[in-house]
Amino acid sequence: MKIIDGKAVSKAVRERVAAETAKLKEKGITPGLAVIIVGDDPASKVYVKNKEKACEEVGFFSEKFALPESTTQKELNSLVKELNERNDINGILCQLPLPPHLNDKEVINLINPIKDVDAFHPVNVGAIMIGDYSFLPCTPAGVMELIHSTGVDVCGKKAVVIGRSNIVGKPMAMLLLHENATVEITHSKTKNLADITKKADILVAAIGKAKFVTADMVKDGAVVIDVGMNRDENGKLCGDVDFDSVCEKCSFITPVPGGVGPMTISMLMQNTLTAAKIQNGIKD
Ligand code: GUN
């Protein structure tokens, strides 16, 4: 069994983005990312800080808009519209979840799809469905990078995704399908889940339940990707996979922390770079 080193793969992606950014800067183009955060959710604040740090690391311009909890929908919408018009901003990200009085769908729908670096806008979601996309949602894109890093060929393999969220499960299944895996999406209502997961050559767990996937649910030699981020009974960070038992059965596995987590912000950097290139008419 080999542990997939998310930190190392993430670093390689950032180095690639930084190198391309340096080249863009020679042409007078600096990719710019706007990050909007509303309210004081501590986890969101950490994520946003890490996104700003990553921007600095790869050479992007970034601007944070920290709005108070009392922000109205109208104020938030106006900010998005303003950022849509700004030439120095190539990507717009509104950190979720928003406070309950604000409608996230309304905000997402307002972001110009060519600046939608989360790939949450229905235009980008549709583009993924038909395999003609500019941006991939950061978590599934990060998972694909991790799978590629193993050298395992996805083509023709049986892939099972546990979880059907719009942000992870559904696009994840689509990306695996684009690479010619035979894909099955499972979820909380699936009957005889273990019978399905046991057949998976590639198993992606994105269900949000601590240590849910146990060794008896995993095929010998499977590639196991753990998207979960939970706390166990002792308050320790853990994934959706029971790492200690599953790691003895699989060929590759991602740890939590240090697996999928580090990838997501790197893929956001990749998307912002892509956005800057598209908006400046640079192809390749
Ligand atoms: N909150 C948790 N994950 C994400 C993400 O990928 N994008 C945004 N915008 N908010 C999030």
py3Dmol code that shows the C-alpha trace and the ligand (Angstrom):
import py3Dmol

protein = """\
ATOM      1  CA  MET A   1       0.000   0.000   0.000  1.00  0.00           C
ATOM      2  CA  LYS A   2       1.204   3.480  -0.838  1.00  0.00           C
ATOM      3  CA  ILE A   3       0.023   6.707   0.755  1.00  0.00           C
ATOM      4  CA  ILE A   4      -0.727   9.413  -1.803  1.00  0.00           C
ATOM      5  CA  ASP A   5       1.091  12.540  -0.678  1.00  0.00           C
ATOM      6  CA  GLY A   6      -1.394  15.365  -1.248  1.00  0.00           C
ATOM      7  CA  LYS A   7       1.068  17.968  -0.011  1.00  0.00           C
ATOM      8  CA  ALA A   8       3.676  16.972  -2.585  1.00  0.00           C
ATOM      9  CA  VAL A   9       1.196  16.818  -5.495  1.00  0.00           C
ATOM     10  CA  SER A  10      -0.285  20.137  -4.388  1.00  0.00           C
ATOM     11  CA  LYS A  11       3.178  21.716  -4.281  1.00  0.00           C
ATOM     12  CA  ALA A  12       3.886  20.494  -7.818  1.00  0.00           C
ATOM     13  CA  VAL A  13       0.635  22.083  -9.077  1.00  0.00           C
ATOM     14  CA  ARG A  14       1.489  25.391  -7.388  1.00  0.00           C
ATOM     15  CA  GLU A  15       4.987  25.362  -8.851  1.00  0.00           C
ATOM     16  CA  ARG A  16       3.514  24.804 -12.309  1.00  0.00           C
ATOM     17  CA  VAL A  17       1.053  27.679 -11.759  1.00  0.00           C
ATOM     18  CA  ALA A  18       3.810  29.951 -10.396  1.00  0.00           C
ATOM     19  CA  ALA A  19       6.027  29.249 -13.422  1.00  0.00           C
ATOM     20  CA  GLU A  20       3.189  30.052 -15.853  1.00  0.00           C
ATOM     21  CA  THR A  21       2.308  33.171 -13.859  1.00  0.00           C
ATOM     22  CA  ALA A  22       5.880  34.413 -14.139  1.00  0.00           C
ATOM     23  CA  LYS A  23       5.600  34.069 -17.928  1.00  0.00           C
ATOM     24  CA  LEU A  24       2.267  35.928 -17.982  1.00  0.00           C
ATOM     25  CA  LYS A  25       3.771  38.727 -15.935  1.00  0.00           C
ATOM     26  CA  GLU A  26       6.411  39.218 -18.629  1.00  0.00           C
ATOM     27  CA  LYS A  27       3.463  40.031 -20.891  1.00  0.00           C
ATOM     28  CA  GLY A  28       2.134  42.521 -18.327  1.00  0.00           C
ATOM     29  CA  ILE A  29      -0.646  40.229 -17.068  1.00  0.00           C
ATOM     30  CA  THR A  30      -1.074  39.448 -13.370  1.00  0.00           C
ATOM     31  CA  PRO A  31      -3.889  37.009 -12.526  1.00  0.00           C
ATOM     32  CA  GLY A  32      -6.234  38.531  -9.951  1.00  0.00           C
ATOM     33  CA  LEU A  33      -8.574  36.758  -7.528  1.00  0.00           C
ATOM     34  CA  ALA A  34     -11.309  38.408  -5.458  1.00  0.00           C
ATOM     35  CA  VAL A  35     -12.409  36.494  -2.376  1.00  0.00           C
ATOM     36  CA  ILE A  36     -15.638  37.482  -0.657  1.00  0.00           C
ATOM     37  CA  ILE A  37     -16.376  36.391   2.887  1.00  0.00           C
ATOM     38  CA  VAL A  38     -19.503  37.371   4.781  1.00  0.00           C
ATOM     39  CA  GLY A  39     -19.669  37.092   8.582  1.00  0.00           C
ATOM     40  CA  ASP A  40     -17.333  35.509  11.119  1.00  0.00           C
ATOM     41  CA  ASP A  41     -17.406  31.755  10.575  1.00  0.00           C
ATOM     42  CA  PRO A  42     -14.001  30.659  11.953  1.00  0.00           C
ATOM     43  CA  ALA A  43     -13.488  27.785   9.484  1.00  0.00           C
ATOM     44  CA  SER A  44     -14.311  30.052   6.520  1.00  0.00           C
ATOM     45  CA  LYS A  45     -11.857  32.654   7.815  1.00  0.00           C
ATOM     46  CA  VAL A  46      -9.071  30.065   7.855  1.00  0.00           C
ATOM     47  CA  TYR A  47      -9.922  28.888   4.315  1.00  0.00           C
ATOM     48  CA  VAL A  48      -9.943  32.471   3.022  1.00  0.00           C
ATOM     49  CA  LYS A  49      -6.625  33.247   4.691  1.00  0.00           C
ATOM     50  CA  ASN A  50      -5.098  30.151   3.086  1.00  0.00           C
ATOM     51  CA  LYS A  51      -6.450  31.203  -0.312  1.00  0.00           C
ATOM     52  CA  GLU A  52      -4.837  34.639   0.055  1.00  0.00           C
ATOM     53  CA  LYS A  53      -1.562  33.045   1.126  1.00  0.00           C
ATOM     54  CA  ALA A  54      -1.611  30.719  -1.891  1.00  0.00           C
ATOM     55  CA  CYS A  55      -2.223  33.687  -4.230  1.00  0.00           C
ATOM     56  CA  GLU A  56       0.824  35.432  -2.847  1.00  0.00           C
ATOM     57  CA  GLU A  57       2.897  32.271  -3.200  1.00  0.00           C
ATOM     58  CA  VAL A  58       2.138  31.822  -6.911  1.00  0.00           C
ATOM     59  CA  GLY A  59       2.400  35.538  -7.739  1.00  0.00           C
ATOM     60  CA  PHE A  60      -1.270  36.519  -8.117  1.00  0.00           C
ATOM     61  CA  PHE A  61      -2.936  39.744  -7.112  1.00  0.00           C
ATOM     62  CA  SER A  62      -5.655  39.045  -4.555  1.00  0.00           C
ATOM     63  CA  GLU A  63      -8.207  41.202  -2.851  1.00  0.00           C
ATOM     64  CA  LYS A  64     -10.289  40.139   0.122  1.00  0.00           C
ATOM     65  CA  PHE A  65     -13.749  41.554   0.750  1.00  0.00           C
ATOM     66  CA  ALA A  66     -14.655  40.800   4.370  1.00  0.00           C
ATOM     67  CA  LEU A  67     -18.262  41.879   4.735  1.00  0.00           C
ATOM     68  CA  PRO A  68     -20.163  42.053   8.028  1.00  0.00           C
ATOM     69  CA  GLU A  69     -22.810  39.482   8.976  1.00  0.00           C
ATOM     70  CA  SER A  70     -25.421  42.248   8.506  1.00  0.00           C
ATOM     71  CA  THR A  71     -24.684  42.546   4.744  1.00  0.00           C
ATOM     72  CA  THR A  72     -27.836  42.540   2.623  1.00  0.00           C
ATOM     73  CA  GLN A  73     -28.378  40.488  -0.521  1.00  0.00           C
ATOM     74  CA  LYS A  74     -28.482  43.705  -2.502  1.00  0.00           C
ATOM     75  CA  GLU A  75     -25.096  44.833  -1.170  1.00  0.00           C
ATOM     76  CA  LEU A  76     -23.524  41.451  -1.867  1.00  0.00           C
ATOM     77  CA  ASN A  77     -25.004  41.350  -5.367  1.00  0.00           C
ATOM     78  CA  SER A  78     -23.680  44.863  -6.096  1.00  0.00           C
ATOM     79  CA  LEU A  79     -20.179  43.841  -5.081  1.00  0.00           C
ATOM     80  CA  VAL A  80     -20.274  40.822  -7.424  1.00  0.00           C
ATOM     81  CA  LYS A  81     -21.503  43.001 -10.292  1.00  0.00           C
ATOM     82  CA  GLU A  82     -18.698  45.495  -9.630  1.00  0.00           C
ATOM     83  CA  LEU A  83     -16.092  42.702  -9.624  1.00  0.00           C
ATOM     84  CA  ASN A  84     -17.523  41.299 -12.866  1.00  0.00           C
ATOM     85  CA  GLU A  85     -16.626  44.637 -14.484  1.00  0.00           C
ATOM     86  CA  ARG A  86     -13.097  44.968 -13.102  1.00  0.00           C
ATOM     87  CA  ASN A  87     -10.291  44.096 -15.518  1.00  0.00           C
ATOM     88  CA  ASP A  88      -7.763  43.417 -12.762  1.00  0.00           C
ATOM     89  CA  ILE A  89      -9.996  40.684 -11.291  1.00  0.00           C
ATOM     90  CA  ASN A  90     -10.026  37.419 -13.250  1.00  0.00           C
ATOM     91  CA  GLY A  91     -11.617  35.182 -10.643  1.00  0.00           C
ATOM     92  CA  ILE A  92     -14.408  35.771  -8.128  1.00  0.00           C
ATOM     93  CA  LEU A  93     -14.971  33.433  -5.227  1.00  0.00           C
ATOM     94  CA  CYS A  94     -17.689  33.843  -2.638  1.00  0.00           C
ATOM     95  CA  GLN A  95     -16.839  31.703   0.369  1.00  0.00           C
ATOM     96  CA  LEU A  96     -19.671  29.383   1.385  1.00  0.00           C
ATOM     97  CA  PRO A  97     -21.658  28.868   3.476  1.00  0.00           C
ATOM     98  CA  LEU A  98     -23.200  32.338   3.562  1.00  0.00           C
ATOM     99  CA  PRO A  99     -25.176  33.498   6.624  1.00  0.00           C
ATOM    100  CA  PRO A 100     -28.722  32.073   6.468  1.00  0.00           C
ATOM    101  CA  HIS A 101     -30.412  35.341   5.371  1.00  0.00           C
ATOM    102  CA  LEU A 102     -28.362  35.367   2.140  1.00  0.00           C
ATOM    103  CA  ASN A 103     -29.074  33.270  -0.950  1.00  0.00           C
ATOM    104  CA  ASP A 104     -25.952  31.571  -2.290  1.00  0.00           C
ATOM    105  CA  LYS A 105     -27.619  30.519  -5.549  1.00  0.00           C
ATOM    106  CA  GLU A 106     -28.437  34.133  -6.365  1.00  0.00           C
ATOM    107  CA  VAL A 107     -24.802  35.162  -5.855  1.00  0.00           C
ATOM    108  CA  ILE A 108     -23.379  32.255  -7.846  1.00  0.00           C
ATOM    109  CA  ASN A 109     -25.737  32.983 -10.730  1.00  0.00           C
ATOM    110  CA  LEU A 110     -24.535  36.601 -10.806  1.00  0.00           C
ATOM    111  CA  ILE A 111     -20.843  35.768 -11.165  1.00  0.00           C
ATOM    112  CA  ASN A 112     -19.760  36.052 -14.784  1.00  0.00           C
ATOM    113  CA  PRO A 113     -19.114  32.387 -15.772  1.00  0.00           C
ATOM    114  CA  ILE A 114     -15.662  33.259 -17.148  1.00  0.00           C
ATOM    115  CA  LYS A 115     -14.716  34.526 -13.667  1.00  0.00           C
ATOM    116  CA  ASP A 116     -16.366  31.628 -11.807  1.00  0.00           C
ATOM    117  CA  VAL A 117     -13.217  29.916 -10.526  1.00  0.00           C
ATOM    118  CA  ASP A 118     -15.244  27.623  -8.232  1.00  0.00           C
ATOM    119  CA  ALA A 119     -17.120  26.310 -11.328  1.00  0.00           C
ATOM    120  CA  PHE A 120     -20.392  26.544  -9.405  1.00  0.00           C
ATOM    121  CA  HIS A 121     -22.318  28.615 -12.004  1.00  0.00           C
ATOM    122  CA  PRO A 122     -24.909  26.558 -13.947  1.00  0.00           C
ATOM    123  CA  VAL A 123     -23.127  27.422 -17.220  1.00  0.00           C
ATOM    124  CA  ASN A 124     -19.921  25.854 -15.928  1.00  0.00           C
ATOM    125  CA  VAL A 125     -21.768  22.904 -14.395  1.00  0.00           C
ATOM    126  CA  GLY A 126     -23.407  22.280 -17.789  1.00  0.00           C
ATOM    127  CA  ALA A 127     -20.034  22.618 -19.539  1.00  0.00           C
ATOM    128  CA  ILE A 128     -18.653  19.855 -17.306  1.00  0.00           C
ATOM    129  CA  MET A 129     -21.607  17.624 -18.193  1.00  0.00           C
ATOM    130  CA  ILE A 130     -20.810  17.854 -21.916  1.00  0.00           C
ATOM    131  CA  GLY A 131     -17.063  17.653 -21.370  1.00  0.00           C
ATOM    132  CA  ASP A 132     -16.364  21.112 -22.785  1.00  0.00           C
ATOM    133  CA  TYR A 133     -15.162  23.040 -19.786  1.00  0.00           C
ATOM    134  CA  SER A 134     -12.711  25.762 -18.822  1.00  0.00           C
ATOM    135  CA  PHE A 135     -12.904  25.304 -15.065  1.00  0.00           C
ATOM    136  CA  LEU A 136     -13.359  22.223 -12.951  1.00  0.00           C
ATOM    137  CA  PRO A 137     -14.654  22.413  -9.398  1.00  0.00           C
ATOM    138  CA  CYS A 138     -11.585  22.452  -7.173  1.00  0.00           C
ATOM    139  CA  THR A 139     -12.134  19.327  -5.079  1.00  0.00           C
ATOM    140  CA  PRO A 140     -12.946  16.848  -7.895  1.00  0.00           C
ATOM    141  CA  ALA A 141     -10.159  18.362 -10.010  1.00  0.00           C
ATOM    142  CA  GLY A 142      -7.761  17.839  -7.094  1.00  0.00           C
ATOM    143  CA  VAL A 143      -8.898  14.223  -6.749  1.00  0.00           C
ATOM    144  CA  MET A 144      -8.171  13.590 -10.441  1.00  0.00           C
ATOM    145  CA  GLU A 145      -4.655  15.017 -10.007  1.00  0.00           C
ATOM    146  CA  LEU A 146      -4.109  12.663  -7.062  1.00  0.00           C
ATOM    147  CA  ILE A 147      -5.345   9.654  -9.051  1.00  0.00           C
ATOM    148  CA  HIS A 148      -3.058  10.618 -11.955  1.00  0.00           C
ATOM    149  CA  SER A 149      -0.125  10.864  -9.537  1.00  0.00           C
ATOM    150  CA  THR A 150      -0.473   7.124  -8.792  1.00  0.00           C
ATOM    151  CA  GLY A 151       0.134   6.210 -12.432  1.00  0.00           C
ATOM    152  CA  VAL A 152      -3.041   4.072 -12.372  1.00  0.00           C
ATOM    153  CA  ASP A 153      -4.916   4.291 -15.672  1.00  0.00           C
ATOM    154  CA  VAL A 154      -8.559   5.229 -15.073  1.00  0.00           C
ATOM    155  CA  CYS A 155      -9.710   3.962 -18.493  1.00  0.00           C
ATOM    156  CA  GLY A 156     -12.017   0.940 -18.243  1.00  0.00           C
ATOM    157  CA  LYS A 157     -11.822   0.788 -14.440  1.00  0.00           C
ATOM    158  CA  LYS A 158     -14.849   0.462 -12.205  1.00  0.00           C
ATOM    159  CA  ALA A 159     -15.123   3.673 -10.148  1.00  0.00           C
ATOM    160  CA  VAL A 160     -17.565   4.154  -7.302  1.00  0.00           C
ATOM    161  CA  VAL A 161     -18.314   7.557  -5.779  1.00  0.00           C
ATOM    162  CA  ILE A 162     -19.999   7.683  -2.378  1.00  0.00           C
ATOM    163  CA  GLY A 163     -21.877  10.987  -2.140  1.00  0.00           C
ATOM    164  CA  ARG A 164     -23.871  12.983  -4.672  1.00  0.00           C
ATOM    165  CA  SER A 165     -23.333  16.637  -3.743  1.00  0.00           C
ATOM    166  CA  ASN A 166     -23.251  19.261  -6.478  1.00  0.00           C
ATOM    167  CA  ILE A 167     -19.790  20.357  -5.345  1.00  0.00           C
ATOM    168  CA  VAL A 168     -18.080  16.960  -5.097  1.00  0.00           C
ATOM    169  CA  GLY A 169     -20.012  13.749  -5.846  1.00  0.00           C
ATOM    170  CA  LYS A 170     -21.757  14.655  -9.100  1.00  0.00           C
ATOM    171  CA  PRO A 171     -18.849  16.433 -10.845  1.00  0.00           C
ATOM    172  CA  MET A 172     -16.456  13.768  -9.521  1.00  0.00           C
ATOM    173  CA  ALA A 173     -18.454  11.065 -11.285  1.00  0.00           C
ATOM    174  CA  MET A 174     -18.436  13.110 -14.485  1.00  0.00           C
ATOM    175  CA  LEU A 175     -14.647  13.607 -14.469  1.00  0.00           C
ATOM    176  CA  LEU A 176     -14.094   9.880 -13.954  1.00  0.00           C
ATOM    177  CA  LEU A 177     -16.521   9.182 -16.786  1.00  0.00           C
ATOM    178  CA  HIS A 178     -14.663  11.613 -19.077  1.00  0.00           C
ATOM    179  CA  GLU A 179     -11.578   9.447 -18.511  1.00  0.00           C
ATOM    180  CA  ASN A 180     -13.557   6.342 -19.482  1.00  0.00           C
ATOM    181  CA  ALA A 181     -14.109   4.799 -16.080  1.00  0.00           C
ATOM    182  CA  THR A 182     -17.349   2.873 -15.554  1.00  0.00           C
ATOM    183  CA  VAL A 183     -18.890   4.980 -12.826  1.00  0.00           C
ATOM    184  CA  GLU A 184     -21.479   4.326 -10.172  1.00  0.00           C
ATOM    185  CA  ILE A 185     -22.748   7.053  -7.835  1.00  0.00           C
ATOM    186  CA  THR A 186     -23.952   5.896  -4.454  1.00  0.00           C
ATOM    187  CA  HIS A 187     -25.497   7.833  -1.554  1.00  0.00           C
ATOM    188  CA  SER A 188     -27.248   7.592   1.799  1.00  0.00           C
ATOM    189  CA  LYS A 189     -30.285   5.809   0.310  1.00  0.00           C
ATOM    190  CA  THR A 190     -28.263   3.221  -1.626  1.00  0.00           C
ATOM    191  CA  LYS A 191     -29.138  -0.374  -0.707  1.00  0.00           C
ATOM    192  CA  ASN A 192     -26.365  -2.912  -0.125  1.00  0.00           C
ATOM    193  CA  LEU A 193     -23.692  -0.235  -0.421  1.00  0.00           C
ATOM    194  CA  ALA A 194     -20.824  -2.560   0.519  1.00  0.00           C
ATOM    195  CA  ASP A 195     -21.694  -4.918  -2.362  1.00  0.00           C
ATOM    196  CA  ILE A 196     -21.168  -2.005  -4.747  1.00  0.00           C
ATOM    197  CA  THR A 197     -18.080  -0.470  -3.141  1.00  0.00           C
ATOM    198  CA  LYS A 198     -16.394  -3.907  -2.936  1.00  0.00           C
ATOM    199  CA  LYS A 199     -16.306  -3.999  -6.735  1.00  0.00           C
ATOM    200  CA  ALA A 200     -14.596  -0.607  -7.090  1.00  0.00           C
ATOM    201  CA  ASP A 201     -11.105  -0.364  -8.539  1.00  0.00           C
ATOM    202  CA  ILE A 202     -11.280   3.336  -7.656  1.00  0.00           C
ATOM    203  CA  LEU A 203     -13.328   4.351  -4.623  1.00  0.00           C
ATOM    204  CA  VAL A 204     -13.988   8.021  -3.829  1.00  0.00           C
ATOM    205  CA  ALA A 205     -15.588   8.684  -0.434  1.00  0.00           C
ATOM    206  CA  ALA A 206     -17.364  12.029  -0.119  1.00  0.00           C
ATOM    207  CA  ILE A 207     -20.156  11.275   2.282  1.00  0.00           C
ATOM    208  CA  GLY A 208     -19.254  13.341   5.353  1.00  0.00           C
ATOM    209  CA  LYS A 209     -19.362  10.565   7.954  1.00  0.00           C
ATOM    210  CA  ALA A 210     -16.303   9.819  10.084  1.00  0.00           C
ATOM    211  CA  LYS A 211     -14.558   6.508   9.236  1.00  0.00           C
ATOM    212  CA  PHE A 212     -17.640   5.301   7.320  1.00  0.00           C
ATOM    213  CA  VAL A 213     -15.737   3.180   4.778  1.00  0.00           C
ATOM    214  CA  THR A 214     -14.339   0.090   6.477  1.00  0.00           C
ATOM    215  CA  ALA A 215     -12.026  -2.632   5.141  1.00  0.00           C
ATOM    216  CA  ASP A 216     -14.908  -5.024   4.369  1.00  0.00           C
ATOM    217  CA  MET A 217     -16.264  -2.451   1.882  1.00  0.00           C
ATOM    218  CA  VAL A 218     -13.043  -2.238  -0.132  1.00  0.00           C
ATOM    219  CA  LYS A 219     -11.689  -4.426  -2.942  1.00  0.00           C
ATOM    220  CA  ASP A 220      -8.156  -5.773  -2.631  1.00  0.00           C
ATOM    221  CA  GLY A 221      -5.782  -3.430  -4.436  1.00  0.00           C
ATOM    222  CA  ALA A 222      -8.283  -0.567  -4.872  1.00  0.00           C
ATOM    223  CA  VAL A 223      -7.287   3.098  -5.122  1.00  0.00           C
ATOM    224  CA  VAL A 224      -9.082   4.828  -2.242  1.00  0.00           C
ATOM    225  CA  ILE A 225      -9.586   8.591  -2.203  1.00  0.00           C
ATOM    226  CA  ASP A 226     -10.939  10.164   0.974  1.00  0.00           C
ATOM    227  CA  VAL A 227     -12.619  13.558   0.526  1.00  0.00           C
ATOM    228  CA  GLY A 228     -13.991  13.586   4.083  1.00  0.00           C
ATOM    229  CA  MET A 229     -13.025  16.059   6.761  1.00  0.00           C
ATOM    230  CA  ASN A 230     -14.563  15.035  10.075  1.00  0.00           C
ATOM    231  CA  ARG A 231     -13.746  14.779  13.765  1.00  0.00           C
ATOM    232  CA  ASP A 232     -13.624  11.371  15.386  1.00  0.00           C
ATOM    233  CA  GLU A 233     -14.899  10.521  18.889  1.00  0.00           C
ATOM    234  CA  ASN A 234     -11.734  12.047  20.391  1.00  0.00           C
ATOM    235  CA  GLY A 235     -12.037  15.267  18.403  1.00  0.00           C
ATOM    236  CA  LYS A 236      -9.186  14.250  16.098  1.00  0.00           C
ATOM    237  CA  LEU A 237      -9.386  15.157  12.393  1.00  0.00           C
ATOM    238  CA  CYS A 238     -10.345  12.137  10.274  1.00  0.00           C
ATOM    239  CA  GLY A 239     -11.793  11.296   6.878  1.00  0.00           C
ATOM    240  CA  ASP A 240     -14.748   9.253   5.619  1.00  0.00           C
ATOM    241  CA  VAL A 241     -12.464   6.215   5.423  1.00  0.00           C
ATOM    242  CA  ASP A 242     -11.305   4.111   8.344  1.00  0.00           C
ATOM    243  CA  PHE A 243      -7.683   4.587   7.336  1.00  0.00           C
ATOM    244  CA  ASP A 244      -6.076   2.063   9.707  1.00  0.00           C
ATOM    245  CA  SER A 245      -8.083  -0.921   8.464  1.00  0.00           C
ATOM    246  CA  VAL A 246      -8.517   0.105   4.804  1.00  0.00           C
ATOM    247  CA  CYS A 247      -4.840   0.915   4.227  1.00  0.00           C
ATOM    248  CA  GLU A 248      -3.945  -2.769   4.558  1.00  0.00           C
ATOM    249  CA  LYS A 249      -6.231  -3.706   1.686  1.00  0.00           C
ATOM    250  CA  CYS A 250      -5.802  -1.034  -0.946  1.00  0.00           C
ATOM    251  CA  SER A 251      -2.986  -0.209  -3.379  1.00  0.00           C
ATOM    252  CA  PHE A 252      -3.127   3.563  -2.843  1.00  0.00           C
ATOM    253  CA  ILE A 253      -4.897   5.698  -0.247  1.00  0.00           C
ATOM    254  CA  THR A 254      -5.089   9.391   0.620  1.00  0.00           C
ATOM    255  CA  PRO A 255      -4.587  10.348   4.269  1.00  0.00           C
ATOM    256  CA  VAL A 256      -6.639  12.928   6.197  1.00  0.00           C
ATOM    257  CA  PRO A 257      -5.159  15.420   6.705  1.00  0.00           C
ATOM    258  CA  GLY A 258      -2.589  15.662   3.925  1.00  0.00           C
ATOM    259  CA  GLY A 259      -4.515  14.083   1.041  1.00  0.00           C
ATOM    260  CA  VAL A 260      -7.321  15.835  -0.837  1.00  0.00           C
ATOM    261  CA  GLY A 261      -7.316  18.898   1.466  1.00  0.00           C
ATOM    262  CA  PRO A 262      -4.077  20.485   0.225  1.00  0.00           C
ATOM    263  CA  MET A 263      -5.180  20.006  -3.393  1.00  0.00           C
ATOM    264  CA  THR A 264      -8.285  22.173  -3.425  1.00  0.00           C
ATOM    265  CA  ILE A 265      -6.590  25.554  -3.079  1.00  0.00           C
ATOM    266  CA  SER A 266      -3.955  24.568  -5.632  1.00  0.00           C
ATOM    267  CA  MET A 267      -6.728  23.795  -8.127  1.00  0.00           C
ATOM    268  CA  LEU A 268      -8.277  27.190  -7.342  1.00  0.00           C
ATOM    269  CA  MET A 269      -4.929  28.741  -8.293  1.00  0.00           C
ATOM    270  CA  GLN A 270      -4.975  26.699 -11.502  1.00  0.00           C
ATOM    271  CA  ASN A 271      -8.505  27.931 -12.303  1.00  0.00           C
ATOM    272  CA  THR A 272      -7.585  31.554 -11.633  1.00  0.00           C
ATOM    273  CA  LEU A 273      -4.601  31.252 -13.961  1.00  0.00           C
ATOM    274  CA  THR A 274      -6.863  29.715 -16.631  1.00  0.00           C
ATOM    275  CA  ALA A 275      -9.373  32.556 -16.134  1.00  0.00           C
ATOM    276  CA  ALA A 276      -6.626  35.174 -16.599  1.00  0.00           C
ATOM    277  CA  LYS A 277      -5.443  33.463 -19.786  1.00  0.00           C
ATOM    278  CA  ILE A 278      -8.966  33.214 -21.246  1.00  0.00           C
ATOM    279  CA  GLN A 279      -9.769  36.831 -20.404  1.00  0.00           C
ATOM    280  CA  ASN A 280      -6.547  37.995 -22.046  1.00  0.00           C
ATOM    281  CA  GLY A 281      -7.017  35.870 -25.167  1.00  0.00           C
ATOM    282  CA  ILE A 282      -4.056  33.604 -24.439  1.00  0.00           C
ATOM    283  CA  LYS A 283      -4.481  30.075 -25.731  1.00  0.00           C
ATOM    284  CA  ASP A 284      -2.545  26.904 -24.787  1.00  0.00           C
TER     285      ASP A 284
END
"""
ligand_1 = """\
11
GUN
N -16.697 26.414 1.265
C -16.184 25.162 1.416
N -15.612 24.751 0.266
C -15.767 25.757 -0.623
C -15.373 25.928 -1.976
O -14.782 25.064 -2.614
N -15.706 27.113 -2.535
C -16.373 28.080 -1.866
N -16.669 29.200 -2.511
N -16.760 27.959 -0.610
C -16.444 26.800 -0.001
"""
view = py3Dmol.view(width=600, height=400)
view.addModel(protein, "pdb")
view.setStyle({"model": 0}, {"cartoon": {"style": "trace"}})
view.addModel(ligand_1, "xyz")
view.setStyle({"model": 1}, {"stick": {}})
view.zoomTo()
view.show()
